[in-house]
């Protein structure tokens, strides 16, 4: 099977009556059919509206100039976790040689010297060889990992098209409302941007790289989590029940839908010169905008994405942080990974604010969305018990309440910043605490108990 252990189709309970969970084969067939259908629909939308669609972008990854150098290699790196070490080295060598040859030919013909084609071609070849030539566990692991790598690449293609869709769906933006609500948080985008300006060119350059290469950090975490799936010690061939890629992809499906409902472009566009004449004024980052007693939606240009609320960079970096804390079996992660996850989330949040991409309210909404989605996916073996339902419903209610507050209570929040800010932060902190108690506290207790047992045994 491509995505699941074939034994997962057995429901193990004949008392479920008329409802039966779809078999692994049926779920895989639906997933495989849904991906090309989605890509085709988005390509039609893109072609009719004059921008590059996902199928065009995929074509360029194979035969043209890839839009991204890092994403094809991140996808291939994720696919390698399903192979033995010998096959990893062979696959990696083929990809490097192909990429070097194609990049050299393109540069010789006057094109840009960039990489990525070899990784995509090798990933496709790996899937074909495994499907047609391998059997059993080797085939299942290789196809499972290749599917994850391909999904990581294709998700970026879908995301690029969706940004254009947000422009078409939201000609009017709600930045006036969110900017007012941000007064309850101390206008963090303005404050952080001024601090970055005073630090010189190096810190902003590092933060910009961190912001752009977020998928690479996710790939590192995912490869570490899945490092044992193809090892000789994993005799059953079982994959972890939950790992970062699942959260990353679900966030990428759910979060951008909110862009259409809550279109916001961000302070660097709505309050600075990058608004191309559509901005309220050139205030960001050195001057606070005047107090708006009558906030209203405002017309904006036809090319700036409405991709602020919620901040997906905040959501994704939060998921990276969460998955860098512990291994998939609940044991503590190594120190380098924990420090790396902490650095990545902090650097990403500083970048989103300091570069004017987001308001503070966006980041809070993104973090709550991440905790809610993670609660729905984490520890699937526990099932949808009362605790899971409560934490997921609480997260969904809090997320909805935040959006409603940003839209309908921004004037009150700006006029009463101290109580409004305290209420906002306390609610989010309470939910984060409930999340930790639900999903992390018991694993910490189990780890301490195991350590004590080992000590007593010795």
C-alpha positions in Angstrom: 0.0 0.0 0.0 1.1 3.5 -0.7 0.3 5.2 2.6 -0.8 2.7 5.1 0.1 -0.7 6.5 -2.3 -3.2 4.8 -3.3 -4.5 8.2 -4.9 -1.2 9.0 -7.9 -2.1 7.0 -9.1 -4.6 9.6 -11.4 -2.8 12.0 -11.1 -5.4 14.6 -14.6 -5.0 15.9 -17.7 -6.6 14.4 -20.0 -4.7 16.7 -19.7 -1.5 14.8 -22.8 -2.3 12.8 -23.6 -0.4 9.7 -20.5 1.9 10.0 -17.2 0.5 8.8 -14.0 2.4 8.5 -12.9 2.4 4.8 -10.2 0.0 4.1 -6.6 1.0 3.6 -6.9 0.3 -0.1 -10.0 2.4 -0.5 -8.4 5.4 1.4 -5.3 5.2 -0.7 -7.3 5.1 -3.9 -9.3 8.2 -2.9 -6.1 10.0 -1.9 -4.3 9.1 -5.1 -7.3 10.2 -7.2 -7.8 13.5 -5.3 -4.3 14.9 -5.8 -4.4 15.0 -9.7 -8.0 16.2 -9.6 -7.1 19.1 -7.3 -4.1 20.0 -9.4 -6.2 19.9 -12.6 -8.9 22.1 -11.1 -6.4 24.7 -9.9 -4.6 24.6 -13.2 -7.8 25.5 -15.0 -8.4 28.3 -12.5 -4.9 29.6 -13.1 -5.0 29.4 -16.8 -8.3 31.3 -17.0 -6.9 34.0 -14.8 -3.5 34.4 -16.4 -1.1 33.1 -13.8 1.1 30.0 -13.4 -0.8 26.9 -12.3 0.5 23.9 -10.4 0.9 21.6 -13.4 2.9 24.3 -15.2 5.1 24.6 -12.1 5.6 20.8 -12.0 6.5 20.9 -15.7 9.2 23.5 -15.0 10.6 21.3 -12.1 11.1 18.5 -14.7 12.0 20.3 -17.9 12.5 24.0 -17.1 13.7 26.2 -14.3 12.4 25.1 -10.9 10.7 27.8 -8.9 12.5 26.6 -5.7 15.9 25.0 -5.3 15.3 23.8 -1.8 11.8 22.2 -2.0 12.7 19.5 -4.6 15.7 18.4 -2.5 13.6 18.6 0.7 11.1 16.3 -0.9 13.7 13.9 -2.1 15.4 13.9 1.4 12.0 12.9 2.9 11.6 10.1 0.3 15.0 8.7 1.3 13.8 7.6 4.8 12.0 4.7 3.1 15.2 3.2 1.7 18.1 1.2 3.0 21.4 3.0 3.4 22.8 1.4 0.2 19.8 2.6 -1.9 19.9 6.0 -0.2 23.5 6.6 -1.4 22.7 5.3 -4.9 19.6 7.5 -5.2 21.3 10.5 -3.8 24.3 10.1 -6.2 22.0 9.9 -9.2 20.1 13.0 -8.1 23.3 15.0 -7.6 24.7 14.0 -11.0 21.5 14.7 -12.8 21.1 18.1 -11.1 24.7 19.1 -11.9 24.4 18.1 -15.6 21.0 19.8 -16.1 22.1 23.0 -14.2 25.3 23.1 -16.3 23.5 22.8 -19.6 20.9 25.4 -18.6 23.7 27.8 -17.6 25.6 27.2 -20.8 22.5 28.1 -22.8 22.2 31.4 -21.0 19.7 30.4 -18.3 20.0 30.8 -14.5 22.4 28.5 -12.7 19.9 26.8 -10.3 19.1 23.3 -9.1 16.1 21.1 -8.4 15.4 19.2 -11.6 17.6 16.2 -10.7 15.9 15.8 -7.3 12.4 15.8 -8.8 13.3 13.4 -11.7 15.1 11.1 -9.2 12.1 11.1 -6.8 9.8 10.1 -9.7 12.2 7.4 -10.9 12.4 6.0 -7.3 8.6 5.7 -7.1 8.4 4.0 -10.5 11.3 1.5 -9.7 9.8 0.7 -6.3 6.3 0.2 -7.8 7.3 -1.9 -10.7 10.4 -3.8 -9.4 10.3 -4.2 -5.6 8.2 -6.3 -3.4 6.9 -6.5 0.2 8.2 -4.2 2.9 10.8 -2.5 0.6 8.1 -1.5 -1.9 5.7 -0.4 0.8 8.3 1.8 2.6 9.7 3.3 -0.6 6.3 4.2 -2.0 5.1 5.6 1.4 8.1 7.8 1.7 8.1 8.9 -1.9 4.4 9.9 -1.6 5.3 12.1 1.4 8.1 13.7 -0.5 5.9 14.4 -3.5 3.1 15.8 -1.3 5.6 18.2 0.3 6.6 19.5 -3.1 3.0 19.6 -4.5 1.7 21.4 -1.4 3.9 24.3 -2.3 2.5 24.4 -5.8 -1.1 24.4 -4.5 -0.2 27.1 -2.0 1.2 29.4 -4.7 -2.0 29.1 -6.7 -4.1 29.6 -3.5 -2.4 33.0 -2.9 -3.8 34.2 -6.3 -7.2 32.8 -5.3 -7.2 34.9 -2.1 -6.7 38.0 -4.2 -9.7 37.2 -6.5 -11.9 36.3 -3.5 -11.0 39.3 -1.3 -10.7 42.5 -3.2 -11.4 44.4 0.0 -9.0 43.8 3.0 -9.6 44.1 6.8 -6.2 45.5 7.8 -7.8 48.5 9.6 -9.5 46.2 12.0 -6.5 44.0 12.7 -4.2 47.0 13.2 -6.6 48.4 15.8 -6.8 45.0 17.6 -3.0 44.9 17.6 -2.9 48.0 19.9 -4.0 45.7 22.7 -0.7 43.8 22.1 1.5 46.9 21.8 1.8 47.1 18.0 4.5 44.3 17.9 5.2 44.6 14.2 6.2 48.2 14.5 8.3 47.6 17.6 10.2 44.5 16.3 10.9 46.2 12.9 12.5 49.2 14.6 14.7 46.8 16.7 15.8 44.9 13.6 16.6 48.2 11.8 19.1 49.0 14.6 21.0 45.7 14.5 22.6 46.0 11.1 22.3 43.8 8.0 23.4 40.4 9.4 20.4 39.5 11.7 17.8 40.4 9.1 19.6 38.3 6.5 19.6 35.3 8.9 16.0 35.8 9.8 15.0 36.1 6.1 16.7 32.8 5.4 15.0 31.1 8.3 11.6 32.5 7.1 12.1 31.3 3.5 13.5 27.9 4.4 10.8 26.8 6.9 10.0 23.6 4.8 13.6 22.6 5.1 13.4 22.7 8.9 10.2 20.6 8.7 12.0 18.1 6.5 14.9 17.8 9.1 12.4 17.1 11.9 10.4 14.6 9.7 13.6 12.7 8.6 14.7 12.4 12.2 11.2 11.1 13.3 11.1 8.6 10.4 14.8 7.5 10.6 14.0 4.0 11.8 11.2 3.0 9.4 13.5 1.2 6.9 16.1 0.0 9.4 16.8 -3.7 10.0 15.7 -3.3 13.6 12.2 -2.3 12.5 11.2 -5.8 11.6 7.5 -5.1 11.4 7.9 -2.3 8.9 5.5 -0.2 11.0 5.5 3.6 10.6 4.9 6.0 13.5 1.3 6.7 14.2 1.9 10.5 14.1 4.7 12.7 12.8 5.3 16.2 11.6 4.4 15.8 8.0 0.8 14.9 8.9 0.4 18.2 10.9 2.2 20.2 8.2 -0.1 19.0 5.5 -3.4 19.4 7.4 -2.4 22.9 8.5 -1.7 23.7 4.8 -5.2 22.5 3.9 -7.2 24.2 6.8 -5.4 27.4 7.4 -5.4 29.0 3.9 -9.2 28.6 3.8 -9.4 31.3 6.4 -7.6 33.7 4.0 -10.7 33.8 1.9 -13.0 34.6 4.9 -10.6 37.1 6.6 -8.5 38.9 3.9 -5.6 40.8 5.3 -2.4 41.9 3.5 -0.1 42.9 6.4 1.4 46.1 7.7 4.2 46.4 5.1 1.5 46.7 2.4 -1.4 48.4 4.2 0.8 50.9 6.1 4.0 51.3 4.0 5.2 52.1 0.5 4.9 48.5 -0.6 1.2 49.1 -0.9 1.9 50.6 -4.4 -0.4 53.6 -3.8 -3.2 51.6 -2.2 -1.8 51.9 1.4 -3.4 53.9 4.1 -0.2 55.9 4.6 3.6 55.4 4.9 3.6 54.7 8.6 5.2 51.3 9.1 7.6 50.8 10.8 8.7 54.2 12.3 5.3 55.9 12.9 2.2 54.5 14.3 -0.9 55.1 12.2 -3.5 57.5 13.6 -6.3 56.1 15.8 -9.1 54.9 13.5 -12.4 55.5 15.1 -14.4 54.1 12.2 -12.5 51.0 10.8 -13.8 49.7 7.5 -12.7 47.3 4.8 -10.6 49.0 2.2 -10.0 48.2 -1.5 -6.6 46.9 -2.3 -4.6 45.9 -5.4 -5.1 42.9 -7.6 -1.8 41.1 -6.9 -0.9 41.2 -3.2 -1.9 37.9 -1.5 -4.4 38.2 1.4 -2.5 35.6 3.5 -2.1 37.1 7.0 -4.9 35.7 9.2 -3.9 33.2 10.4 -0.2 33.3 10.1 0.7 30.0 8.6 4.4 30.6 9.3 3.5 30.9 13.0 1.4 27.7 12.8 4.0 25.7 11.0 6.9 26.9 13.1 4.9 26.1 16.2 4.4 22.5 14.9 8.1 22.3 14.3 8.7 23.3 17.9 6.2 20.8 19.2 7.6 17.9 17.2 11.2 18.8 18.2 10.4 18.2 21.9 10.0 14.5 21.9 10.6 11.4 19.7 7.6 9.6 18.2 7.8 7.1 21.0 7.5 9.8 23.7 11.1 9.8 24.7 12.9 13.2 25.0 14.5 14.5 21.7 18.2 15.1 21.6 19.4 18.5 22.8 20.4 19.7 19.4 17.0 19.1 18.0 15.2 20.8 20.9 17.4 23.9 20.7 17.0 23.9 16.9 13.2 23.8 17.1 13.1 26.6 19.7 15.4 28.7 17.6 13.3 28.2 14.5 10.0 29.1 16.0 11.5 32.2 17.7 13.3 33.3 14.6 10.3 32.8 12.4 8.0 34.8 14.7 10.5 37.6 14.9 10.8 37.6 11.1 7.1 37.7 10.5 6.8 40.7 12.7 10.0 42.5 11.9 9.6 42.3 8.1 6.0 43.6 8.3 4.5 40.4 6.9 2.1 40.0 9.9 0.4 41.6 12.8 0.7 40.2 16.3 -2.9 39.1 16.1 -2.1 36.9 13.1 0.6 35.0 15.0 -1.7 34.3 18.0 -4.4 33.0 15.6 -1.8 30.8 13.8 -0.5 29.3 17.1 -4.0 28.4 18.3 -4.8 26.8 14.9 -1.7 24.7 15.2 -2.5 23.5 18.7 -6.0 22.7 17.6 -5.0 20.7 14.6 -2.2 18.9 16.5 -4.8 17.9 19.2 -6.9 16.3 16.5 -4.0 14.3 15.1 -1.7 13.5 18.0 -1.7 10.0 19.7 -4.3 8.5 17.3 -4.2 5.3 19.3 -6.1 7.1 22.1 -9.1 7.6 19.8 -11.7 10.3 19.9 -12.3 10.1 23.6 -13.8 12.8 25.7 -10.5 14.5 26.4 -9.6 14.9 22.7 -13.1 16.2 21.8 -12.9 18.8 24.5 -9.4 20.1 23.6 -10.2 20.2 19.9 -13.6 21.9 20.4 -12.0 24.4 22.9 -9.3 25.2 20.3 -11.9 25.7 17.5 -14.0 27.9 19.8 -11.0 30.0 20.8 -9.8 30.4 17.2 -13.3 31.5 16.1 -13.6 33.9 19.1 -10.2 35.5 18.1 -11.3 36.1 14.6 -14.7 37.6 15.7 -12.9 39.8 18.2 -10.5 41.1 15.6 -13.4 41.8 13.3 -16.1 43.2 15.6 -14.3 44.3 18.8 -11.1 46.0 17.5 -12.2 49.5 18.5 -12.9 48.4 22.1 -9.6 46.5 22.2 -7.7 49.6 21.0 -9.5 51.9 23.5 -8.9 49.4 26.4 -5.5 47.9 25.5 -4.5 46.6 28.9 -7.6 44.6 29.8 -8.1 43.5 26.2 -4.5 42.4 25.9 -4.6 40.6 29.2 -7.8 38.7 28.3 -6.3 37.7 24.9 -3.0 36.5 26.2 -4.5 34.7 29.3 -7.0 32.8 27.0 -4.3 31.7 24.7 -2.0 30.8 27.6 -4.8 28.8 29.3 -5.3 26.8 26.1 -1.6 26.2 25.6 -1.5 24.9 29.2 -4.4 22.6 28.6 -2.7 21.3 25.4 0.5 20.6 27.4 -1.4 18.8 30.2 -3.3 16.7 27.6 -0.5 15.6 25.3 2.9 16.2 27.0 2.5 15.8 30.8 1.7 12.1 30.7 4.7 11.4 28.4 7.0 13.3 30.8 5.7 11.2 33.7 6.2 8.0 31.7 9.7 9.0 30.8 10.6 9.7 34.5 9.1 6.4 35.6 11.1 4.5 32.9 14.3 6.2 34.0 13.6 5.3 37.7 12.9 1.7 36.7 16.2 1.5 34.8 18.1 2.9 37.7 16.5 0.4 40.1 17.3 -2.4 37.8 20.9 -1.4 37.5 
